[in-house]
Amino acid sequence: MAINHSHYLEIKQNIPLNVSLCIVTKHHSKEDILSYYDLGERIFAENRAQEFLKKKDLPNDIEWHFIGHLQKNKVRQIIPYVSCIQSLDSFVLAQLIDKECKRIHKILPVYAQFHLATEDTNKYGLSKEEAFSFFSNCEKLTNIEVCGMMVMGPHTANTKRIEEVFQEANTLFHSLRKDFPKLKVLSMGMSDDYKIAIQCGSTMIRIGSYLFEGDE
Ligand SMILES: *Cc1c(COP(=O)(O)O)cnc(C)c1O
């Protein structure tokens, strides 16, 4: 496996300036990560604690985002090395992360993960209905800052339905921002749906496979 330079250029040329690129490096080697690092990329993401911990010795100006379901017993191991946890999906987890951050004197940006594509079962995330109380409760925590929202599009080829979910996310994002002005990032869009996500107001896309496979 290697990096796909033409796909990379295509993405860089097509994303607006206010949209950042988070490169999802799960299953990819340190060498491939360093290739993107050498091109100037600094935001990388992993979704499993075990795999992430093997990569933590890469250059320390990398901003590591954690994007997978985080088990409570993994919190302590990853907190020292992450710059952001995008997959915050319960208040119990928020409290645990906050407590651990306090212990090591760290303030951690986190994103609340929402499960809006409700037809996809077995997915983690908060519901729209929980949003307001979740954000209010998190305001009481001193060592995490909920400054973003993370959403996954539905697993379907139906672009209308993908657009509907991303629009719903965008509406929720803007309504929450009225009460929680620290909310800045709307993280949505992956390899297959990032163009739709950008049209629907995404400010961060998380791209994995498209950046790694099949360079001609
Ligand atoms: C794997 C993953 C991505 C990237 O998916 P691709 O389809 O490979 O671009 C984005 N977000 C999350 C949460 C992921 O687990």
The ligand as an ORCA input file, in Angstrom:
! r2SCAN-3c Opt
* xyz 0 1
  C     -12.521      4.890      8.757
  C     -13.187      6.131      9.143
  C     -13.183      7.246      8.286
  C     -12.544      7.227      6.899
  O     -13.291      6.393      6.048
  P     -12.893      6.216      4.502
  O     -14.137      5.726      3.884
  O     -11.784      5.225      4.489
  O     -12.493      7.551      3.993
  C     -13.789      8.406      8.729
  N     -14.383      8.478      9.937
  C     -14.419      7.427     10.779
  C     -15.089      7.594     12.101
  C     -13.830      6.224     10.411
  O     -13.866      5.184     11.251
*
